[in-house]
């Protein structure tokens, strides 16, 4: 986990080394300075992939260097929990006069591994880098692509808790980039926290759970990768007063959305959670298909306080929850649910299969996944049944790994007084007499 609080960083604009030394020794007599970061605050939660986007000079690299310990901040506080590894400027941490093999040992030991640990991982590091006999040549003879292969391979094999990647995937051919993406997804599946900087919208949207937008050293917004990238691209094509005006709109939107979110959370806490649980209300018609590498367990409904319920109130929100244990690794994992009537009519459902941002790119053998489907109970009084299922890509085709029919059930105890039919879609009813004049 990474907590960044009110980080500020500036650099001297002195023209000579002597002036820069004076600014360092006597900061109170410092000349003009460039403010690279201004009151930056955010949290990267454990296991989260956080994208950082912004134009050149927005402060991305400076921020990552402060987090990784390469630079110190002028003020503010950073708390890092876990072993951190960073892939910053190409070739950073490498001695150009050393051979590739020597640099593997040198760099890995700088990142916290013992020589014995490097010995154990050396074969895997060299196989991933795949630079052949050049491993015995000085690094100064390497191309940028070869340098990336070796640096990326070292960082990937030290088992970090936190990984920082700054534009590293912009170098290298398509085949190596695909291999890097696959490795990153494996790290994500193991719960590694990833800070990822890229100008590639596709990479940010595909890899990241959340993103932040930096502009001129300020954090303008944070949110879903798609929304943040969209605002970043709009800023890139605006100039002068128009850009400044749109920049302020983004900041105001951030403040408003945060206030609205806080208000929603507060009101949700104040509101009593609805629903109760009857242990005798269990489906007698459950059918489970044979497992094909995964096992679904404990399908049930929870209210907004995450209390198990099966007697619901119409109009309130609930989560349909189940867990999946994977006996073997799986790729592009998706899951779904369906609500049915007693007669078997399919009322409504949802799936994560069709949206690449909702699918899980990689799940390792032995891991568990929890699925939550939030729904508003817009149903009349009666009993209903729930299906569940998960699937993955197997040999290029989507196949079910496990699924259950009538896996859980619930009863709606209180319905809206104005509803008719199978579902309640009416938000309001208004009646008025119209007086026509001749």
N, C-alpha and C positions, 0 to 999 in steps of 0.2 A: 504494500500500500504506500502511496505517496501523497503527502499533504503539503501543499504550497500555500503560504500565507503572506500576503502583502510584500511580494518580492520586488525590489527596485535595484536597477543596475545602470550605471553610467560609465562612460569612457572619456578620457581626456582627449581634447582636440588640439593639444599642444603640437607645435610644428617640429620640435627637436627633442632628442632623448633627454637632454638636460632639463627641459621644461617639464617633461613627463615625470622625471625623477622628483623635481620640486613639487609637482602636484601630488605625488604619492607621499612624500615626507611631510609636506605642509599643506594638507588638503584645504585648510582655511584660506590659503592664498591661491587656491586652484584657479586656473583660467577657464575658458569656455569648455563645456562638457556636452557630450551627446547622451541623451537619456534613452537607453536601449530597452529597458523594461520599466513599466510604471504600475505599481500596486497589483501585481498578478497574483490571483488566488484561485485555486481549484483543487480537487481531490481526484486521484486516480485510484479506484478501489481495487482490492485484491482480485486478480483474475480478469480484470477489465482491459480491453484494448482501446486506448484513447488516442485519437488522431489529432494532430496539431497542424493547422493549415494557416497560410498567410503568404503575402507577397515577399519577394526578396527584401531583406532588411527589416522585417516586421518583428524580429526578436526571437524567432523559433530556435535557432542554433544556440544563441546565448542562453536561453532558458534551459535547454537540454544540458549544456555544459555546466550550468550552476547545479542542476539536479544531480548530475553524475560526479560532481566534485572537482571538475577541471577549473572552474571559475568560482569566485566567492561573490555573494551579493553585497550591495551597499547596505541594505536593510531588509528585514523580513525574516521568515523562518521556513525551513524545509525539513520535513520529517520523512525519512525513508526507512521502511521496514523490510528487510530481506537483502539477499545478495544482489547487487546491481551490476549489469554488464551493458556497455554502450558501444555502438558502432556509429561513430561520429564522422569526422572528416576522413576521406579515403586515405588509408595508410597510417592513421594516427595510432601511436603505440608501436609502430614498426621502426626498426633501425635499418636504413637503406643499405648499409654495408654488410649486414648479416644475411645469411642465406634464409630461404623460406623456412627450413626446418628449425634453424636457430631462433627465428622470430616466433615460431609457434610456441616454443618453450618460454621465450622471453615474455610474450604477450599473455599467454595463459597464466603464467606465474604472477604477472602484474594484476591479473583479474582474480587471484586468490587460490589458484590450484597449486598443489605441491608437485615436485618433479615426478613422483611416483604416479600421481593421478594423470599427469600429462602423458606419461609412458603408456598408461592403460587406454587412453583415449586417442593416442596418436594415429593409429590405423584408421579409425573412423573419421578423424579430422582430415587426413590426407585423401581418403576416398571421396569425401564430400567435396573438397576443393578441386580435385581432379585436374591438377596442373602438371602431372607427370614428372619428368626429370628436372623440371625447373625448380622443384622444391630444394634442390642442392645449389641453386644459383642465387647471387645477391638480389635482394628485393629491388634494388635500384634498376635492375634489368627488366622488371615486370611491366606488363601493360596495365592499364587501369582495371581491366576486366580480371586479370590474374590476381591483382592486389585485392580486389573485392572478394574473389572466391576464397582466398586464404583467410582474410580478416573475418568474413562472415562465418566461415567454417569454424574458426576458433571460438567465436562468441557463441555460436549455436551449441557447442559441445561442452560448455562449462556448467551447464544446468543452473542458469540464473533464476532468481525469483522475480527479478524485474529486468526487462530488456528495453533498451533505448535504441531506436534505429532512425538515423537522420539522413534521409534521401539516399540511402545506400543502394536501394533496389533500382535506382535510375541508371546504374552502370551494369553492364553485363548483358549477354544475349538472352533471347526469349526462353531458351531451354533452361538456363541457369536461374532465371527469374522464377520460372514455374517451380523449380526445385526448392528455391528459397521460400516461396509462398507455402508449399506443402510443409516445410519444416516449421514455419511460423505457426501454421494451423495446429501442428502437433504440440508446440509449446503452449498455444492457447488452450488446447484440450487438457493440458496438465495443470492449468490454473496460473500460468505465468502472466504477470502484469506487463503490458506492452505499451510503450509510448512510441508513436509512429508518426514521423514527419514525411510528407510526400506532396508534390505538386500534382500527382496523378489522382484525379477525382475517382476513377474506378478503383484504385488500390485502397483509398481511404474508405469508400463506401463498402467495399467487399470485406475488408479486414477488421474495421473498427466497430466497436459497440457504441461509442459516443465520440464527439469531436468538439474542439474549441477553435475559435477564430481569433488570431492575433493580427493587429494592424497598428503600425507605428508604436510598438511596444506596449499596447493596451489590449486587454482581453475584451473583445466586442461582444461575443456571444458563445454559448455552449448549448449543445443539443444533439439531435440525431445527425449522423454523418451527412445524410442527404441534404438536410436543411442548411447545415453549416457550409458545405461545399457550394450550394446554390448561392448563398450570400457572398461567399468569397469570389465566385466568378462574376457576380454583378459588380462588386467593387473594382475588379480588375479592369472593367470596361468603362468606368466613370472617371472623370477628371475635374479638377478645380472645385468651384462652389457646389456643383451637383454631387460630386463625390462626398464632400464634407457633410452635405445635407443628408445623403443616404446613410452615411456612417452614423450620424446622430440618431437616425431612425432605427438602425439596428440596435444601438445601445438602449434607446428608450424601450424597444420591444423586449430586450433582455430583462430590463428592470420590471416591466409590466408582467411578463410571463412568469418571472420569479415570484412577484407579489401574488399573482393569481394562483400559482401552484401552492404557495404557503397558505393562502386563504382556503383553498380546496382541502388541503391536508388538515387544517384546523377544524373546518366544518365537518370533515369526515370523522375526526376523532370525537367531536362533540356528539355526533349522531350515534344513537345506540345501534349496535349491530343486530340485524334481524335474523330470524331463523332459529330453529331448535333441532335436536337430534333424537331420533327414535331408533334404537338399536335393532328393533324387530323389523324395520322397513328395509328388507333386502330382496333383490330380484331372485326369483326361483327359476328364471329362464335363461340364465347366463350361459353363453357359449364362447369358449376360448379356442382359437386356432393354434396349431402347432407352432412352436417357436422356431424361428429361422436365424438365430444368433442374438436375439434380445428377448427380454421378459418384462411385461408390464405388470405392475403391482399397485395395490391400494388405490384404485380409482374412487374418488369421493368429491363432495362439494364443501367449500368453505365460504364463510361470510367475510365481510371486509376486515374483521379482526382475526382472520385465519383460524376461526373456530369451525370444527366439523359440524355440518348441518345437513338435514335432508327434508325438513319441513320448512318450506320457503314462503316468503311474502312477495306478491306481485309488485313490480316496480322497483325492487331493490337489486343491488349488484351482488354477484357471487362469482366464485372461481371454481371451475371444474379442474381438479388436480389429479394427476397420476405420475408415477415414477417408472422409469425404464432402466433396467440393468442390462448392460451389453456384455455378452459372453465372448464376442469377437469384435474387432475393429470395424467401423462403418463410416461411410462417406456420404456427405450431403443428406444428412438425416432430417426427416420431417415427420410431423405427427398431426393427428386430427381427432375430431370429436363430432358426434351427432346426437341430437335430442329427438326422440321418437315418442309417439303416442302409444297408448295401450294396444291399439290395433296395428302398430308397426309403421304408421305414416311418419315419414321423415320431415320434421318441422323446421329444423335449423341446425347448422353445424359450422365448423371452421377448420382450416388446415394451414399449416406452415409450409407445405410442400411447394406452393407456387411462387413464393417470394424468397429470393436468395438471401435477403437480409434476415429472414426468420429461420431459414434452414441452418443446421449446425454442420460446418464443412467437414469436421473430422471428430470422431469419438473413439477413444482407445478402448481396447478390451479391458473389462473390469470396471469401467466407469459407469456412473449413474447419471441420468438426466431427469430433471423434474419439469413437467409440462404444466402450464397454467393457462386456462382459457377463461378470460373474464367475459361475463355476459350479464345483461339486464333481464331479469325474469319478467317477461311481458306475456304471461300465459294465464289462462283461466284455471279455476279450481280443478284438481285432478292429479293423477299420477303419470309420471313420465320416466322414460328409460334412456340411458346414455351408452353410446358406443365409444370405443377408443381404439387407436391403432398407430403404429409407427412404421416407417419405411425408409429405405436407403437405396443408393445406386449400387447395384451388383452387376458387374460385367457390362456396364453401360446402360442397364435397364433398371427402372424403379420397381422394387419388390417389397412386399410387406415382410417385416421382420417379426412382428407379432400384432395381434389384434383380438379384441373382445367385443361380443355383441351382448347387449343388456348387461354390461359390466357393473353398472350402478343404477340407482333409481332415486327419485325424489317426488314429493307431493307438494303442490301449491295449496296452501291453506287459506290464503286471503287474496282475492282478486280485486281488480279495479271495478268500481260500481258501474262504470259506464261502458265497459267493453262487451263486445259480442264477437262470435267467431272463434277461430283457433288461436289467434295471437292479437295482442293489443298494440296497435300502431297509432292510436289517437293520442295526441299531446294535449289538445284542448278542444272544447266544444263551446261555440258561441251562438246564441240565439237573439235575434232582435226583430221587432216588427217594423216593416217598411211602410211608411205612409206616402202613398202616391197622390199627386195632385193632378187634376185634369186640366 
